[in-house]
Amino acid sequence: MPSEETKNGLGLWSCILLSFVAARYLAQYPVLLFLYGKRVWQEGIYISAMPRGRPYTVSNGDLITDSFVEFWLFIAIGLTWIGLTFASYWLFLKLKAACERGARKN
């Protein structure tokens, strides 16, 4: 059986990994809104391919050659998501410890 520290460490690293994956896909929509505006929802536009080092392919056939905006949005969303994840994970651990202390008193 893994120790509590191992479980907490695995949980924390899985939160970090999921944060970066979520930020990668969540950053698409602000970029598309920046480039296309309301057409994103009206026409159902999405980024269909995001190859490294090559232009991104949009569902309407356009190519996004400048990924500079997407990079900074990815960083901003990723750091925000990681901050929220750390805060909620820290709160969860504090509540768990408080519940365990309360259970020991009774």
C-alpha positions as CSV (number, residue, x, y, z in Angstrom):
1,M,0.0,0.0,0.0
2,P,1.5,3.4,-1.0
3,S,2.2,5.9,1.7
4,E,0.2,9.1,2.1
5,E,3.1,11.2,0.8
6,T,3.3,9.0,-2.3
7,K,-0.4,9.4,-2.9
8,N,-0.3,13.2,-2.4
9,G,2.7,13.5,-4.8
10,L,1.1,11.4,-7.5
11,G,-2.1,13.5,-7.1
12,L,-0.2,16.7,-7.4
13,W,1.8,15.6,-10.5
14,S,-1.4,14.3,-12.2
15,C,-3.0,17.7,-11.5
16,I,0.0,19.5,-13.1
17,L,-0.1,17.3,-16.1
18,L,-3.8,17.7,-16.6
19,S,-3.5,21.4,-16.2
20,F,-1.1,21.7,-19.1
21,V,-3.2,19.4,-21.3
22,A,-6.3,21.5,-20.5
23,A,-4.5,24.7,-21.1
24,R,-3.3,23.5,-24.4
25,Y,-6.9,22.9,-25.6
26,L,-8.5,25.8,-23.8
27,A,-6.1,28.3,-25.4
28,Q,-7.6,27.5,-28.8
29,Y,-10.8,29.4,-28.3
30,P,-9.4,32.8,-27.3
31,V,-7.1,32.7,-30.3
32,L,-10.0,31.8,-32.6
33,L,-12.1,34.6,-31.0
34,F,-9.2,37.0,-31.5
35,L,-9.0,36.1,-35.2
36,Y,-12.6,35.3,-36.2
37,G,-14.8,36.9,-33.6
38,K,-18.5,35.7,-33.5
39,R,-17.9,33.4,-36.5
40,V,-16.4,30.8,-34.1
41,W,-19.8,30.0,-32.7
42,Q,-21.9,30.9,-35.8
43,E,-19.9,28.7,-38.1
44,G,-18.6,26.2,-35.6
45,I,-14.9,27.0,-36.3
46,Y,-12.3,25.0,-34.5
47,I,-8.6,24.3,-34.8
48,S,-8.4,20.9,-36.5
49,A,-4.7,20.3,-36.5
50,M,-1.9,21.8,-34.3
51,P,1.4,20.4,-35.7
52,R,4.6,21.6,-34.1
53,G,6.6,24.0,-36.3
54,R,3.9,24.3,-39.0
55,P,0.9,26.5,-39.3
56,Y,-2.3,25.4,-37.5
57,T,-5.2,24.2,-39.7
58,V,-8.6,25.7,-39.0
59,S,-11.8,23.8,-39.8
60,N,-12.7,26.3,-42.6
61,G,-9.5,25.7,-44.4
62,D,-7.5,28.7,-43.2
63,L,-4.0,28.4,-41.8
64,I,-2.9,30.2,-38.7
65,T,0.8,31.0,-39.3
66,D,1.4,33.3,-36.3
67,S,1.2,31.2,-33.1
68,F,2.7,34.0,-30.9
69,V,-0.7,35.0,-29.5
70,E,-1.6,31.3,-28.9
71,F,1.7,30.8,-27.0
72,W,1.0,33.6,-24.5
73,L,-2.6,32.6,-24.1
74,F,-1.4,29.1,-23.4
75,I,1.0,30.4,-20.7
76,A,-1.6,32.6,-19.1
77,I,-4.3,30.0,-19.0
78,G,-1.8,27.3,-17.9
79,L,-0.5,29.4,-15.0
80,T,-4.0,30.3,-13.9
81,W,-5.2,26.7,-14.1
82,I,-2.1,25.5,-12.2
83,G,-2.6,28.2,-9.5
84,L,-6.3,27.1,-9.1
85,T,-5.3,23.5,-9.0
86,F,-2.6,24.1,-6.4
87,A,-5.0,26.2,-4.3
88,S,-7.8,23.6,-4.4
89,Y,-5.4,20.7,-3.8
90,W,-3.9,22.5,-0.8
91,L,-7.4,23.2,0.5
92,F,-8.3,19.6,0.0
93,L,-5.2,18.4,2.0
94,K,-6.0,20.9,4.8
95,L,-9.6,19.8,5.0
96,K,-8.6,16.1,5.0
97,A,-6.1,16.7,7.8
98,A,-8.8,18.6,9.8
99,C,-11.2,15.8,9.3
100,E,-8.7,13.2,10.5
101,R,-7.9,15.3,13.6
102,G,-11.6,15.6,14.3
103,A,-12.1,11.8,13.9
104,R,-9.2,11.1,16.3
105,K,-10.7,13.3,19.0
106,N,-14.1,11.4,19.0
